[in-house]
Amino acid sequence: MDTDFKTTNKFIINLVSALVYYREFLIINILFAVIIFLFRDSISFLPLLIFAVIVANIIAFYFIGGKRNKELDEIKLIINNIREGKYNNEEEIKLGSGLHSIERAIKKMFRKEKSDIDNLQRLQRVRSQFLANVSHELRTPIFAIQGYIETLLNGAIHDKKVNMNFLEKANQNTISLSNLLNDLIDISMIESGEMRMSYRYFEINSLISQVFQENKKMAEDKKLILDTIPAREDLQVFGDRDKLRQVLVNLVHNAIKYTEKGKIEIIVQEEEKQAKISVKDTGIGISESYVDRIFERFFRIDKARSRSIGGTGLGLAIVKHIIEAHHSKVIVNSEAGKGSEFSFYLKK
């Protein structure tokens, strides 16, 4: 009885499923009816023909419905397998010969879903790493300040040989902490799209002169030469002057920090439709294997050395974001032991 019931049930399901094509069947049957009507006088076995057409309709409904159900079951299985993560690549997704267009659409969906999942996992790893880096970078100056203050409170405040030295060191760490927080705010605003750019034309030589004056003493303290090679006097470029000043200050600071002797140059070269702005130094340089990574947040080639000379590890990441917002790119030419040159182009 169960077998009979299942067979009957399958038969009914197939017939119902084929009803989606009722318009096509209706048109075909109307054509049959018209033909029968036109030739009704010459057809001696008309009742038998009508019966045969009805049976043919039922059989066609059954097989078409069965084929449709089979195809739907294939599609459902594929989608469920994708949902459950059973496929490692799109080549494992295969449908019947009549479903190539649907197979292509499902493969496209699979690629998109896999890409989205990979991106989410990558973002989660970046987020976790970023939080770990931030925690570490914040902990360093905070613990240093805490240590100096505790030492002073435990009696060193009365020792004239160390009290001012410890206070100066504590103050220097508060400055480092403030710089780190400011850089974190900047990069957060840039990446979230909250930092608004104010684009306009301005004289590039005026900006170069300002950056030179702001950093001249820092270079002189290390006995380095800070020089500029400006373009023609009235050359104007298009961009956000304040943000580009931040870019140049970060690049010059980096150049000074990683140069022990020689000079740093801020160079402007005019081209036909744009201007090339470069910061060039004679410092320690960057090996080729690290060039692609120096714009990562908190990435340092020599962590011990970087911390000893200061810096938040976010400067170049901020530089990259600001220059990309100007539809340009930071170009790095560097060789270990022979200095570095950071360049970008601005529309004039």
C-alpha positions, 0 to 999 in steps of 0.5 A, a space after each residue: 500500500 505504501 508503494 502504491 501511495 508513493 507512486 500515486 503521490 509522485 504522479 500527482 506531484 509531477 502533474 502539479 509541477 508541470 502546470 507551470 507550463 499550462 499556457 504552452 499546453 493550452 496553446 498546443 491543445 487549442 491548435 489540436 482542437 482547431 485541426 479536429 474541428 476543421 477535419 471533423 467530417 473526414 475523421 471517422 475515429 474522432 472520439 478515439 483521437 480526442 481520448 488519445 490527445 487527453 492521454 498524451 497530455 497527461 503523459 506529457 504533463 507527467 514526464 515534463 513535471 518529473 524532469 522539472 522536479 528533478 532539475 529543481 532538486 538538483 538546484 536545491 541540492 547545490 544551493 544547500 551544499 554551498 550553504 553548508 560549505 561542502 564545495 572548495 571551488 566552483 568546478 565541483 558545482 555541476 548541473 544537468 545538460 539543460 541547466 548550463 545557464 543556471 550553473 553559470 549563475 550559481 558559480 558566479 554566486 559561489 565566487 561572490 560568496 566565497 570572496 565575501 567570506 574571504 574578505 570578512 575573514 581577512 578583515 577580522 584578522 586585520 582587525 584583531 592584529 590592529 587591536 593587538 598593535 594598538 594595545 601594544 603601542 599604547 602600553 609602551 608609553 603608558 608603562 614608561 610614564 607610570 614607571 617614571 612617576 612611581 620612581 619620582 613619588 618613591 623619593 627620586 623627586 628630591 634627587 636633583 640628579 634624576 628628577 628633571 631627567 625623569 620628568 622630561 622623559 615622562 613628558 616625551 612619552 606623553 607627547 608620543 602617546 598624543 601623537 599616536 592617538 592623533 594618528 589613530 584618529 586620522 587613519 580611522 577618519 580616513 578609512 571610514 570616509 569621515 575625513 573630508 578633503 578640501 581640494 583647490 589650486 595652490 602654489 606648491 612652492 609655498 607649501 614646500 617652503 613651509 615644510 622646509 621651515 618647520 623641519 629645518 631645526 630637526 635636520 640641523 640637530 642631526 647635522 643633516 642638510 635639508 634642502 629644497 629644489 622648487 619648480 617655477 615660482 607660480 606653479 599651482 597644483 590641485 589638492 588639499 593643501 593641509 593634508 598634503 602638508 601632513 604627507 610631506 611632514 611625515 615623509 620628511 620626518 621619516 627621512 630625517 629619522 632614518 638618515 645618519 649623514 648626508 641630506 634630505 631634499 624636497 623636490 618639485 618637478 613640473 611635467 606637461 599635465 602634472 607635477 612630481 613631488 619627491 622627498 629624497 634622502 641618503 639614509 639607510 634605505 629599504 630592501 626590496 622585500 620590504 618596499 610593499 609592506 612599509 605602508 601597512 599600519 604599525 609595520 616596522 622593518 627594525 622594530 627596536 630601532 624604530 621605537 628608539 627613534 620614535 614614531 607611531 608606525 602609522 605615518 606612511 599608512 596615512 600618507 598612502 591614504 591621503 595620496 590615494 584620495 588625490 587619485 595618485 600613488 606613492 612611488 618608492 625607489 630605495 636600496 638598502 644602504 643607499 637612501 630612499 625616494 618617495 614620490 607622488 604626482 599632483 594635477 596642475 
